[in-house]
Amino acid sequence: MAKKKSGKRKYSPSASKDVASAMRRRKRGTLRSGKGGKGGKVTSRKQAIAIALSEARGKGKKVPRKRSRKRG
């Protein structure tokens, strides 16, 4: 039998708005990668989401911690 999910949100609604905003910026071509937006233009959907969640984390919104990479 499948485990029952709890009703608790992983991401805050305002974090979702940040992601939507980043997706629009990506579409317009104004979303940039790197420190201070000095990197290249972001065209990847996954990268746009990652940038948005990172920005939301910086603002102190409810976003799960970044997964630590396992090496080896």
C-alpha positions as CSV (number, residue, x, y, z in Angstrom):
1,M,0.0,0.0,0.0
2,A,1.3,3.5,-0.8
3,K,2.3,5.8,1.9
4,K,-0.1,8.6,2.8
5,K,1.3,12.1,2.1
6,S,1.1,14.8,4.7
7,G,-0.8,17.9,3.9
8,K,2.2,20.1,4.5
9,R,3.6,22.2,1.6
10,K,7.2,21.8,0.6
11,Y,7.4,25.2,-1.2
12,S,5.6,28.4,-0.1
13,P,3.1,30.0,-2.6
14,S,5.4,33.0,-2.9
15,A,8.3,30.7,-4.0
16,S,6.0,29.5,-6.8
17,K,5.5,33.1,-7.8
18,D,9.3,33.6,-8.0
19,V,9.6,30.6,-10.2
20,A,6.8,31.9,-12.5
21,S,8.6,35.2,-12.7
22,A,11.9,33.6,-13.6
23,M,10.2,31.6,-16.4
24,R,8.9,34.8,-17.8
25,R,12.3,36.4,-17.6
26,R,13.8,33.4,-19.4
27,K,11.2,33.7,-22.2
28,R,12.0,37.4,-22.6
29,G,15.7,36.7,-22.6
30,T,16.5,38.8,-19.5
31,L,17.3,35.9,-17.1
32,R,21.1,35.6,-16.7
33,S,23.2,33.1,-14.8
34,G,26.2,33.8,-12.5
35,K,26.9,36.1,-9.7
36,G,25.1,39.4,-10.1
37,G,23.6,38.2,-13.5
38,K,27.0,38.7,-15.2
39,G,27.0,35.3,-16.8
40,G,25.4,34.1,-20.0
41,K,21.7,34.2,-21.1
42,V,19.7,31.3,-19.6
43,T,17.8,29.2,-22.1
44,S,17.3,26.0,-20.1
45,R,14.0,25.5,-18.3
46,K,15.7,23.5,-15.5
47,Q,18.4,26.2,-15.0
48,A,15.7,28.9,-14.8
49,I,13.9,26.9,-12.0
50,A,17.1,26.4,-10.1
51,I,18.0,30.1,-10.3
52,A,14.4,31.0,-9.1
53,L,14.6,28.6,-6.1
54,S,18.0,29.8,-5.2
55,E,16.8,33.5,-5.2
56,A,13.7,32.5,-3.1
57,R,16.0,30.8,-0.6
58,G,18.1,34.0,-0.4
59,K,14.9,35.9,0.4
60,G,14.1,33.5,3.2
61,K,11.1,31.9,1.7
62,K,10.1,28.3,2.4
63,V,12.1,26.2,0.0
64,P,13.7,22.8,0.8
65,R,17.5,22.8,1.1
66,K,19.6,22.1,-1.9
67,R,20.5,18.4,-2.3
68,S,24.1,17.7,-1.4
69,R,26.0,15.9,-4.2
70,K,27.3,12.5,-3.4
71,R,30.8,11.8,-4.8
72,G,32.4,8.5,-5.4
